[in-house]
């Protein structure tokens, strides 16, 4: 099950809603992780927009919920626009609101991405032994996101692989690679010992620093070309 809501809109398209929240990350004294608000918004957008796109949605609007105070608003907008630019998305309107009546001791941000999906677009497969799997990027969380930024798959690579035909993708969130694998197929469940890879499949991927790609054998060379050093093969060993 994908972390989105699909709302039938008319006979041709559906609305896709995805979201992300972050707390105690920012520039307040009592924040747990101290980073600029542009960075906070960029990674919050990253989670929500990857979920929307992976579900077949084309982002058409962003809603920002800001609990950091009036001062950071423009910086938060810069972070969102940075992510949209990396995806090659232009003229996506951004709206939102700031809690300015009562100051919070820690930073908090919520973000919603609204997209539209053609009703005939297929984004999910049934499991088959003929399918191949990879993780693009590495699972990182907290200060690792800052310290190991070179291991985070760029949104531009995510977008390019998303545009490939017959590739199923799913961002990896805080519950890890194995959890997300088990959201992908209605007809198959995976255990830890079935999944062979050089990555920790139980580790949090925080702000979707990696994603899973499911594809056909003849597509592997092209995916490796696109992903480069971010490509990590997964072998599924069924008992």
C-alpha positions as CSV (number, residue, x, y, z in Angstrom):
1,X,0.0,0.0,0.0
2,X,1.4,3.4,-1.0
3,X,1.4,6.3,1.5
4,X,-1.0,8.4,-0.5
5,X,-4.7,9.0,-1.0
6,X,-6.2,8.6,-4.4
7,X,-9.5,10.5,-5.0
8,X,-11.4,9.8,-8.3
9,X,-12.0,13.2,-9.8
10,X,-13.7,12.5,-13.1
11,X,-13.6,9.8,-15.8
12,X,-10.1,10.8,-16.9
13,X,-8.0,11.6,-13.8
14,X,-7.7,11.1,-10.1
15,X,-6.3,13.3,-7.4
16,X,-3.2,12.1,-5.6
17,X,-2.5,13.5,-2.1
18,X,0.8,12.8,-0.3
19,X,2.3,14.4,2.8
20,X,5.3,14.7,5.1
21,X,5.9,16.1,8.6
22,X,9.2,17.0,10.4
23,X,9.7,18.0,14.0
24,X,12.7,19.1,16.1
25,X,14.7,19.8,12.9
26,X,15.6,23.4,12.2
27,X,17.3,26.3,13.8
28,X,15.6,26.6,17.2
29,X,17.8,26.1,20.3
30,X,15.9,23.0,21.4
31,X,15.8,21.3,18.0
32,X,17.5,17.8,17.9
33,X,19.0,18.3,14.5
34,X,20.2,21.8,13.6
35,X,20.0,22.6,9.9
36,X,18.9,25.7,7.8
37,X,15.2,25.8,7.1
38,X,15.8,25.6,3.4
39,X,17.2,22.1,4.1
40,X,14.2,21.2,6.2
41,X,11.8,22.1,3.5
42,X,13.8,20.5,0.7
43,X,13.8,17.1,2.4
44,X,10.1,17.4,3.5
45,X,9.2,18.1,-0.1
46,X,11.4,15.2,-1.2
47,X,9.4,12.7,0.8
48,X,6.0,13.9,-0.3
49,X,6.7,14.6,-3.9
50,X,8.5,11.2,-4.4
51,X,5.4,9.4,-3.0
52,X,3.1,11.4,-5.3
53,X,5.2,10.8,-8.4
54,X,5.8,7.1,-7.7
55,X,2.0,6.7,-7.5
56,X,1.7,8.1,-11.0
57,X,0.8,11.7,-9.9
58,X,2.0,14.9,-11.6
59,X,2.4,17.5,-8.9
60,X,0.2,20.5,-9.4
61,X,0.3,22.3,-6.0
62,X,2.2,22.3,-2.7
63,X,0.7,23.2,0.7
64,X,3.1,24.3,3.4
65,X,2.3,24.2,7.2
66,X,4.9,26.2,9.0
67,X,5.2,26.1,12.8
68,X,8.7,27.7,12.9
69,X,7.6,31.3,13.0
70,X,7.3,34.1,10.4
71,X,11.0,34.5,9.9
72,X,11.8,31.2,8.1
73,X,8.9,31.4,5.6
74,X,11.0,32.5,2.6
75,X,13.8,30.1,3.4
76,X,11.3,27.3,3.5
77,X,9.9,28.3,0.1
78,X,13.5,28.3,-1.3
79,X,13.9,24.7,-0.1
80,X,10.6,23.6,-1.8
81,X,11.6,25.4,-5.1
82,X,15.0,23.8,-5.0
83,X,13.4,20.4,-5.0
84,X,10.9,21.3,-7.8
85,X,13.7,22.6,-9.9
86,X,15.7,19.4,-9.5
87,X,12.7,17.5,-10.7
88,X,12.3,19.8,-13.7
89,X,8.9,21.0,-12.5
90,X,8.0,24.6,-13.2
91,X,5.2,26.8,-12.2
92,X,3.9,24.6,-9.4
93,X,1.9,27.0,-7.1
94,X,2.8,27.0,-3.4
95,X,0.4,28.1,-0.6
96,X,0.3,27.6,3.1
97,X,0.0,29.1,6.6
98,X,2.3,30.0,9.5
99,X,1.5,29.6,13.2
100,X,2.4,33.2,14.3
101,X,0.3,33.6,17.4
102,X,2.2,31.2,19.7
103,X,5.9,30.4,19.3
104,X,7.0,26.8,19.6
105,X,10.1,25.7,21.4
106,X,11.0,23.4,18.5
107,X,10.7,23.6,14.8
108,X,7.9,21.8,13.0
109,X,6.9,21.7,9.3
110,X,4.1,19.9,7.5
111,X,3.8,19.6,3.7
112,X,1.2,18.3,1.3
113,X,1.7,17.6,-2.4
114,X,-1.4,17.5,-4.6
115,X,-1.1,15.7,-8.0
116,X,-3.2,14.4,-10.8
117,X,-2.9,10.9,-12.3
118,X,-4.4,9.7,-15.6
119,X,-6.8,6.9,-14.6
120,X,-5.3,4.5,-17.1
121,X,-1.8,4.9,-15.8
122,X,-0.4,1.6,-14.2
123,X,2.1,2.0,-11.4
124,X,2.0,-1.4,-9.7
125,X,2.9,-4.9,-10.7
126,X,2.0,-8.4,-9.5
127,X,5.1,-10.2,-8.1
128,X,6.9,-12.6,-10.5
129,X,10.1,-14.5,-10.3
130,X,11.1,-12.8,-13.6
131,X,11.2,-9.3,-12.0
132,X,14.4,-7.7,-10.8
133,X,14.9,-5.4,-7.9
134,X,17.3,-2.6,-6.9
135,X,17.6,0.1,-4.3
136,X,18.7,3.5,-5.8
137,X,20.6,5.5,-3.1
138,X,21.3,4.5,0.5
139,X,19.1,4.6,3.7
140,X,20.2,7.5,5.8
141,X,18.6,9.3,8.8
142,X,19.3,12.3,11.1
143,X,22.8,13.8,10.9
144,X,23.8,11.1,8.4
145,X,21.7,13.0,5.8
146,X,24.1,15.9,6.2
147,X,27.3,13.9,6.7
148,X,26.8,11.4,3.9
149,X,24.9,13.6,1.4
150,X,26.9,12.0,-1.5
151,X,25.0,8.8,-0.9
152,X,21.6,10.4,-1.3
153,X,20.0,9.8,-4.7
154,X,19.3,13.1,-6.5
155,X,15.7,13.8,-7.4
156,X,16.7,14.2,-11.0
157,X,17.7,10.5,-11.1
158,X,14.5,9.5,-9.4
159,X,12.5,11.5,-12.0
160,X,14.5,9.9,-14.9
161,X,13.9,6.4,-13.7
162,X,10.2,7.2,-13.1
163,X,9.8,8.1,-16.7
164,X,11.2,4.7,-17.9
165,X,8.5,2.4,-19.2
166,X,7.4,-0.6,-17.1
167,X,9.4,0.3,-14.0
168,X,7.7,0.3,-10.6
169,X,9.2,2.6,-8.0
170,X,8.6,3.3,-4.3
171,X,10.4,5.7,-2.0
172,X,11.9,4.2,1.2
173,X,10.9,5.9,4.4
174,X,11.5,5.6,8.1
175,X,10.5,2.0,8.3
176,X,13.2,0.8,6.0
177,X,13.6,-1.2,2.7
178,X,12.1,-4.5,3.9
179,X,8.9,-2.7,5.1
180,X,8.5,-0.9,1.7
181,X,9.1,-4.1,-0.2
182,X,6.2,-5.6,1.7
183,X,4.0,-2.7,0.6
184,X,4.6,-3.3,-3.1
185,X,2.9,-6.6,-3.9
186,X,-0.5,-8.0,-3.0
187,X,0.7,-11.6,-3.9
188,X,4.0,-11.8,-2.1
189,X,5.6,-11.1,1.3
190,X,9.3,-10.9,2.0
191,X,11.2,-11.9,5.1
192,X,14.6,-10.5,6.1
193,X,16.5,-13.7,5.0
194,X,14.9,-13.6,1.6
195,X,16.4,-10.2,0.7
196,X,20.1,-10.2,-0.2
197,X,21.8,-6.8,-0.7
198,X,24.8,-4.8,0.6
199,X,22.4,-2.4,2.4
200,X,20.8,-2.6,5.8
201,X,17.2,-3.4,4.8
202,X,15.8,-2.6,8.3
203,X,17.4,0.9,8.7
204,X,15.4,4.1,8.4
205,X,15.8,6.0,5.1
206,X,14.7,9.2,6.8
207,X,13.7,11.7,4.2
208,X,13.5,9.1,1.4
209,X,17.2,9.2,0.7
210,X,16.7,6.0,-1.5
211,X,14.0,4.3,-3.4
212,X,13.2,0.8,-4.6
213,X,13.0,0.1,-8.4
214,X,11.3,-3.1,-9.8
215,X,12.0,-3.8,-13.4
216,X,12.5,-6.4,-16.1
217,X,15.9,-8.1,-16.9
218,X,16.3,-6.3,-20.2
219,X,16.0,-2.9,-18.5
220,X,18.9,-3.4,-16.0
221,X,21.7,-2.0,-18.1
222,X,19.7,1.2,-18.7
223,X,18.9,1.6,-15.0
224,X,22.5,1.1,-14.0
225,X,23.5,3.8,-16.6
226,X,21.0,6.3,-15.1
227,X,21.7,5.5,-11.4
228,X,25.5,5.1,-11.6
229,X,27.0,4.5,-8.2
230,X,23.6,4.9,-6.5
231,X,22.5,1.5,-7.9
232,X,22.4,-1.4,-5.3
233,X,21.2,-4.7,-6.6
234,X,18.7,-6.8,-4.6
235,X,18.5,-10.6,-4.9
236,X,15.3,-12.3,-3.8
237,X,15.9,-15.8,-2.5
238,X,12.6,-17.7,-2.0
239,X,12.8,-20.6,0.4
